[in-house]
Each structure stands twice: as C-alpha cells, then as structure tokens.
Amino acid sequence: MSAFTGQHILSVNQFERDAVEHVFRVADNMLPYAKRQKRTQVLDGAILGNLFFEASTRTRVSFGTAFNLLGGEVRETTGMSNSALAKGESLYDTARVLSGYSDIIAMRHPQAGSVAEFALGSRVPVINGGDGANEHPTQALLDLYTIAKERISQGANIDDLHIAMIGDLKFGRTVHSLAKMLSLFKRVKFTLISPTELSMPTSVCDTITDAGHELIITDQLEGIVEADICYQTRIQEERFPSQDEANKYRGKFRLNQQIYTQHFKSQTVIMHPLPRDSRIEANELDNDLNMHPNLAIFRQTDNGVLVRMALFALTLGVADKVSDFDRPVHWFTNKSNQQ
Ligand code: CP
C-alpha cells in the first residue's frame, strides 16, 4: 500500500516531486506488460468505469488498455447524450450509482471542476481524464515521464530544462497541468508563446514564478533556439464562442521541418499532447516532421499506457504485487520490437 491507495487523482496540485518520481518508477515496471513480454492478472475481477462525456481517442482508450493489461475489465459510457446526465441527473447521483458498479472510475467532462464535483459522490477512486479547460493531470504525468526519458537519452534530467510551450495556452488544459507539474522541479525555464488573447492563465504563471523559475511570455518564435522541448498545442476550437473566432488563430505558430530547423537547435524534442489538427488550413504540426527522430509525439502516447497502468496499480494498492500474478504471452506480437 502507498499514499496513493484509495485516493482520487483530480489535479496536479496533489503531487509533490517525490510522488511524481514514484509514479515514474512504477511506470517503468509496466514496460514488459505493455510490450507483451508477459502479462499480469493482478486486477483480475476489478472493474474500471470509463466515463467520457467529452470527445477523446487516446485518453479513453489508453485508460481502458492500461486496465486490461493489469487484468481488469472495463465498462464504458461515451458522450453526454447517451447518459442520464442529459435527463438532468446530477453528477453526484451519477457518481453514487456508477461507483457501485466499479472499483475505480476514469472520467472526462467538458466543464471545469466537474470531475472533482463527481468525486464527491463517488465511493471509489476517481481519476480526472480532463475537465474542460481546467486540468489534465494524467496527460501531465505522461508528458513529464516522456520528458524525463528524452532527457535521460541526452544525458540530462528534468532539472535545468528549457521548455517552449506554443499555441493555445489559454484553453489548452494539458499545458496548464504540465506547467504546474514542471514547477516542482529545479531551475526550469519556461518560454510561453501564444497570441496575447490565448496566453497562459495568470494562476499558472504565478505557480511558475512563485516556484522561482524563469518565465518569458512572448508572441514570437524568435529567441527560443536553446529550448530543449518544443511543446506544441492545438487551437482548442471547441472552447471558442464560434468557429470564426477560432479560425483567427489557425496557423499562427505552424511547426514544420523548415520552421523547426530555423528556430530550434538540433536536439530540441518536439512534443504535442495530440490530437493535432491535420486539416490543410490548420497549419499546426506538419507531417513532414513525422520521421524526425526528435518527434516524440508517439512516444508520448505509448508512455500514456505505462503511466496510467502505474496510476491504477497505485490507487488500487497493487503496485508491489503486479509481478506476483504474471502469465506468459502465447500469441503473436511484435510489440517488443516497436520503438
Ligand atoms: N491528449 C488527449 O487528451 O487526447 P484525447 O483527446 O484523444 O484523449
């Protein structure tokens, strides 16, 4: 058992540096299972309620995959209109009911604060899979885990990092959570690049500066050649009052091979929480970088499974028992060869 056992995971504010590093050590132990070198039944009989009231591909599916890889089963509901919330049921009632059917719940909802409100009615741990423009704590953990791995491969660690966050920093919940979590580390330099109207919320900037980190706010790509990480984001069009309003900001901070070469050093790692908007007019993160070795976006998505496995194992109190329930893998798989 650890301090995580039975706890909700609602916000990055819950985490100290030690806790983050503990999650990462447990995530490292999950690699043989994610690579199908072996499997475990440590959560045999446990049920995840996977409740996604807002669109998602990777968070929803990777939560489910992570739970299955630990031997548990997944029950899902997707979309607001398919749930009794559309009939006026409160989050509290929904939580009381669904926590009777599940051992743990992962949830995404379009309103800021909704997952925390839901957790008040839940009798099982609740993990925030994104609440409106507020937070996305598991994305921050997988992003930071990815940063740690990329930095280790360059002979460095998270301390002394220079990160450039680019794009819609106002509505992009992943950058809010990641910036706060990075603030737990030492001597991090943040360069925040966005149109003024889409700048990082003051509360997040205050967290950065209160922790003593260097903070540069700009609407220009110039001057970031030394950034170790370029964290690109999508214009969160679903949070704008109209499509026309969102369209004003499309393509402002396009990243492609030519722009990358012009503005960044050759070691700069390119990250993006995904989805990236690949429509022609989006001009966001171009496909011509797809084969670039510094493009870490699919390493991020793979790492999401490891980190979410770790969170399930920790919150359900089985992190030190996972290998006690090992089984062989007996089907064809080439996952061990995948990067
Ligand atoms: N990064 C992320 O939250 O992706 P999805 O919206 O597909 O879950």
Boltz pocket constraint, residues with backbone or C-beta under 6 A from the ligand:
constraints:
  - pocket:
      binder: B
      contacts: [[A, 55], [A, 56], [A, 57], [A, 58], [A, 59], [A, 60], [A, 129], [A, 130], [A, 139], [A, 273], [A, 274], [A, 275]]
      max_distance: 6.0
